[in-house]
Amino acid sequence: MTLNYSAKIKVDAKEKTKAIFDSLSIDNKFYPENPTKTQISYDGKITISIESNQIPHLRANLNSTLRLIQASFDSIESVKI
C-alpha cells in the first residue's frame, strides 16, 4: 500500500515541549486502529509525521493532534505557579 498524502509538523513549546510530547505519545500508543500512519518523536522539539492514503483521514488526524497539543499546553499553563 502506498500512502499518498503526508504532513510533518514541528512543535517547540519551550520548557513545556517534553510534557506535551509525553501526553501525545501516550495517546498515539493506545490508538492502534488509527487509519493513518502517525509517528511522534522528540529531539528538543516535537516532530509529528502523518501519512495516509485518504486526505480526510490525514486532515482529521492532523486536527486531532493539533487540538491535543493545544489542550496539553493550556493544561500546563493553567497550573503554572
CNS distance restraints for C-alpha pairs under 8 A (distance, minus, plus):
assign (resid   2 and name CA) (resid  53 and name CA) 6.97 0.50 0.50
assign (resid   3 and name CA) (resid  51 and name CA) 6.07 0.50 0.50
assign (resid   3 and name CA) (resid  52 and name CA) 5.08 0.50 0.50
assign (resid   3 and name CA) (resid  53 and name CA) 4.49 0.50 0.50
assign (resid   4 and name CA) (resid  51 and name CA) 7.42 0.50 0.50
assign (resid   4 and name CA) (resid  52 and name CA) 6.30 0.50 0.50
assign (resid   4 and name CA) (resid  53 and name CA) 4.94 0.50 0.50
assign (resid   4 and name CA) (resid  54 and name CA) 7.45 0.50 0.50
assign (resid   5 and name CA) (resid  51 and name CA) 5.67 0.50 0.50
assign (resid   5 and name CA) (resid  52 and name CA) 5.37 0.50 0.50
assign (resid   5 and name CA) (resid  53 and name CA) 5.96 0.50 0.50
assign (resid   5 and name CA) (resid  54 and name CA) 7.02 0.50 0.50
assign (resid   5 and name CA) (resid  55 and name CA) 6.44 0.50 0.50
assign (resid   5 and name CA) (resid  58 and name CA) 7.25 0.50 0.50
assign (resid   6 and name CA) (resid  49 and name CA) 7.25 0.50 0.50
assign (resid   6 and name CA) (resid  50 and name CA) 5.46 0.50 0.50
assign (resid   6 and name CA) (resid  51 and name CA) 4.28 0.50 0.50
assign (resid   6 and name CA) (resid  52 and name CA) 6.38 0.50 0.50
assign (resid   6 and name CA) (resid  58 and name CA) 7.21 0.50 0.50
assign (resid   7 and name CA) (resid  49 and name CA) 5.82 0.50 0.50
assign (resid   7 and name CA) (resid  50 and name CA) 5.24 0.50 0.50
assign (resid   7 and name CA) (resid  51 and name CA) 6.62 0.50 0.50
assign (resid   7 and name CA) (resid  58 and name CA) 7.78 0.50 0.50
assign (resid   7 and name CA) (resid  62 and name CA) 7.93 0.50 0.50
assign (resid   8 and name CA) (resid  47 and name CA) 7.06 0.50 0.50
assign (resid   8 and name CA) (resid  48 and name CA) 5.56 0.50 0.50
assign (resid   8 and name CA) (resid  49 and name CA) 4.43 0.50 0.50
assign (resid   8 and name CA) (resid  50 and name CA) 6.36 0.50 0.50
assign (resid   9 and name CA) (resid  46 and name CA) 7.96 0.50 0.50
assign (resid   9 and name CA) (resid  47 and name CA) 5.72 0.50 0.50
assign (resid   9 and name CA) (resid  48 and name CA) 5.17 0.50 0.50
assign (resid   9 and name CA) (resid  49 and name CA) 6.61 0.50 0.50
assign (resid  10 and name CA) (resid  45 and name CA) 6.57 0.50 0.50
assign (resid  10 and name CA) (resid  46 and name CA) 5.47 0.50 0.50
assign (resid  10 and name CA) (resid  47 and name CA) 4.54 0.50 0.50
assign (resid  10 and name CA) (resid  48 and name CA) 6.41 0.50 0.50
assign (resid  11 and name CA) (resid  17 and name CA) 7.51 0.50 0.50
assign (resid  11 and name CA) (resid  45 and name CA) 5.69 0.50 0.50
assign (resid  11 and name CA) (resid  46 and name CA) 4.97 0.50 0.50
assign (resid  11 and name CA) (resid  47 and name CA) 6.53 0.50 0.50
assign (resid  12 and name CA) (resid  17 and name CA) 5.96 0.50 0.50
assign (resid  12 and name CA) (resid  44 and name CA) 7.72 0.50 0.50
assign (resid  12 and name CA) (resid  45 and name CA) 5.03 0.50 0.50
assign (resid  12 and name CA) (resid  46 and name CA) 6.57 0.50 0.50
assign (resid  13 and name CA) (resid  17 and name CA) 4.71 0.50 0.50
assign (resid  13 and name CA) (resid  45 and name CA) 7.78 0.50 0.50
assign (resid  13 and name CA) (resid  73 and name CA) 7.93 0.50 0.50
assign (resid  16 and name CA) (resid  20 and name CA) 6.24 0.50 0.50
assign (resid  16 and name CA) (resid  73 and name CA) 7.10 0.50 0.50
assign (resid  16 and name CA) (resid  76 and name CA) 7.47 0.50 0.50
assign (resid  17 and name CA) (resid  21 and name CA) 6.10 0.50 0.50
assign (resid  17 and name CA) (resid  44 and name CA) 7.38 0.50 0.50
assign (resid  17 and name CA) (resid  45 and name CA) 6.47 0.50 0.50
assign (resid  17 and name CA) (resid  46 and name CA) 6.92 0.50 0.50
assign (resid  18 and name CA) (resid  22 and name CA) 6.19 0.50 0.50
assign (resid  18 and name CA) (resid  42 and name CA) 7.53 0.50 0.50
assign (resid  18 and name CA) (resid  44 and name CA) 7.51 0.50 0.50
assign (resid  18 and name CA) (resid  45 and name CA) 7.90 0.50 0.50
assign (resid  18 and name CA) (resid  46 and name CA) 7.94 0.50 0.50
assign (resid  19 and name CA) (resid  23 and name CA) 6.47 0.50 0.50
assign (resid  20 and name CA) (resid  24 and name CA) 6.24 0.50 0.50
assign (resid  20 and name CA) (resid  69 and name CA) 6.43 0.50 0.50
assign (resid  20 and name CA) (resid  72 and name CA) 5.74 0.50 0.50
assign (resid  20 and name CA) (resid  73 and name CA) 6.71 0.50 0.50
assign (resid  21 and name CA) (resid  25 and name CA) 5.98 0.50 0.50
assign (resid  21 and name CA) (resid  40 and name CA) 7.90 0.50 0.50
assign (resid  21 and name CA) (resid  41 and name CA) 7.79 0.50 0.50
assign (resid  21 and name CA) (resid  42 and name CA) 6.86 0.50 0.50
assign (resid  21 and name CA) (resid  46 and name CA) 6.29 0.50 0.50
assign (resid  22 and name CA) (resid  26 and name CA) 6.30 0.50 0.50
assign (resid  23 and name CA) (resid  27 and name CA) 6.39 0.50 0.50
assign (resid  23 and name CA) (resid  72 and name CA) 7.25 0.50 0.50
assign (resid  24 and name CA) (resid  28 and name CA) 6.19 0.50 0.50
assign (resid  24 and name CA) (resid  40 and name CA) 7.75 0.50 0.50
assign (resid  24 and name CA) (resid  65 and name CA) 7.67 0.50 0.50
assign (resid  24 and name CA) (resid  68 and name CA) 7.05 0.50 0.50
assign (resid  24 and name CA) (resid  69 and name CA) 7.30 0.50 0.50
assign (resid  25 and name CA) (resid  29 and name CA) 6.00 0.50 0.50
assign (resid  25 and name CA) (resid  40 and name CA) 6.42 0.50 0.50
assign (resid  26 and name CA) (resid  30 and name CA) 6.50 0.50 0.50
assign (resid  27 and name CA) (resid  31 and name CA) 6.70 0.50 0.50
assign (resid  28 and name CA) (resid  32 and name CA) 7.80 0.50 0.50
assign (resid  28 and name CA) (resid  38 and name CA) 7.58 0.50 0.50
assign (resid  35 and name CA) (resid  52 and name CA) 7.28 0.50 0.50
assign (resid  35 and name CA) (resid  57 and name CA) 6.67 0.50 0.50
assign (resid  36 and name CA) (resid  50 and name CA) 6.58 0.50 0.50
assign (resid  36 and name CA) (resid  51 and name CA) 5.70 0.50 0.50
assign (resid  36 and name CA) (resid  52 and name CA) 4.84 0.50 0.50
assign (resid  36 and name CA) (resid  53 and name CA) 7.83 0.50 0.50
assign (resid  36 and name CA) (resid  57 and name CA) 6.56 0.50 0.50
assign (resid  36 and name CA) (resid  58 and name CA) 6.58 0.50 0.50
assign (resid  36 and name CA) (resid  61 and name CA) 7.35 0.50 0.50
assign (resid  37 and name CA) (resid  49 and name CA) 7.95 0.50 0.50
assign (resid  37 and name CA) (resid  50 and name CA) 5.62 0.50 0.50
assign (resid  37 and name CA) (resid  51 and name CA) 5.04 0.50 0.50
assign (resid  37 and name CA) (resid  52 and name CA) 6.31 0.50 0.50
assign (resid  38 and name CA) (resid  48 and name CA) 7.13 0.50 0.50
assign (resid  38 and name CA) (resid  49 and name CA) 5.72 0.50 0.50
assign (resid  38 and name CA) (resid  50 and name CA) 4.51 0.50 0.50
assign (resid  38 and name CA) (resid  51 and name CA) 6.53 0.50 0.50
assign (resid  39 and name CA) (resid  48 and name CA) 5.79 0.50 0.50
assign (resid  39 and name CA) (resid  49 and name CA) 5.19 0.50 0.50
assign (resid  39 and name CA) (resid  50 and name CA) 6.53 0.50 0.50
assign (resid  40 and name CA) (resid  46 and name CA) 6.98 0.50 0.50
assign (resid  40 and name CA) (resid  47 and name CA) 5.71 0.50 0.50
assign (resid  40 and name CA) (resid  48 and name CA) 4.60 0.50 0.50
assign (resid  40 and name CA) (resid  49 and name CA) 6.52 0.50 0.50
assign (resid  41 and name CA) (resid  46 and name CA) 5.80 0.50 0.50
assign (resid  41 and name CA) (resid  47 and name CA) 5.25 0.50 0.50
assign (resid  41 and name CA) (resid  48 and name CA) 6.64 0.50 0.50
assign (resid  42 and name CA) (resid  46 and name CA) 4.71 0.50 0.50
assign (resid  42 and name CA) (resid  47 and name CA) 6.29 0.50 0.50
assign (resid  50 and name CA) (resid  58 and name CA) 6.81 0.50 0.50
assign (resid  50 and name CA) (resid  61 and name CA) 7.78 0.50 0.50
assign (resid  50 and name CA) (resid  62 and name CA) 7.44 0.50 0.50
assign (resid  51 and name CA) (resid  58 and name CA) 6.67 0.50 0.50
assign (resid  52 and name CA) (resid  57 and name CA) 6.63 0.50 0.50
assign (resid  52 and name CA) (resid  58 and name CA) 5.65 0.50 0.50
assign (resid  53 and name CA) (resid  57 and name CA) 7.99 0.50 0.50
assign (resid  54 and name CA) (resid  58 and name CA) 6.53 0.50 0.50
assign (resid  55 and name CA) (resid  59 and name CA) 6.08 0.50 0.50
assign (resid  56 and name CA) (resid  60 and name CA) 6.03 0.50 0.50
assign (resid  57 and name CA) (resid  61 and name CA) 6.10 0.50 0.50
assign (resid  58 and name CA) (resid  62 and name CA) 6.02 0.50 0.50
assign (resid  59 and name CA) (resid  63 and name CA) 6.06 0.50 0.50
assign (resid  60 and name CA) (resid  64 and name CA) 6.14 0.50 0.50
assign (resid  61 and name CA) (resid  65 and name CA) 6.03 0.50 0.50
assign (resid  62 and name CA) (resid  66 and name CA) 6.16 0.50 0.50
assign (resid  63 and name CA) (resid  67 and name CA) 6.15 0.50 0.50
assign (resid  64 and name CA) (resid  68 and name CA) 6.19 0.50 0.50
assign (resid  65 and name CA) (resid  69 and name CA) 6.26 0.50 0.50
assign (resid  66 and name CA) (resid  70 and name CA) 6.25 0.50 0.50
assign (resid  67 and name CA) (resid  71 and name CA) 6.03 0.50 0.50
assign (resid  68 and name CA) (resid  72 and name CA) 5.98 0.50 0.50
assign (resid  69 and name CA) (resid  73 and name CA) 6.12 0.50 0.50
assign (resid  70 and name CA) (resid  74 and name CA) 6.03 0.50 0.50
assign (resid  71 and name CA) (resid  75 and name CA) 6.03 0.50 0.50
assign (resid  72 and name CA) (resid  76 and name CA) 6.25 0.50 0.50
assign (resid  73 and name CA) (resid  77 and name CA) 6.19 0.50 0.50
assign (resid  74 and name CA) (resid  78 and name CA) 6.07 0.50 0.50
assign (resid  75 and name CA) (resid  79 and name CA) 6.78 0.50 0.50
assign (resid  76 and name CA) (resid  80 and name CA) 6.51 0.50 0.50
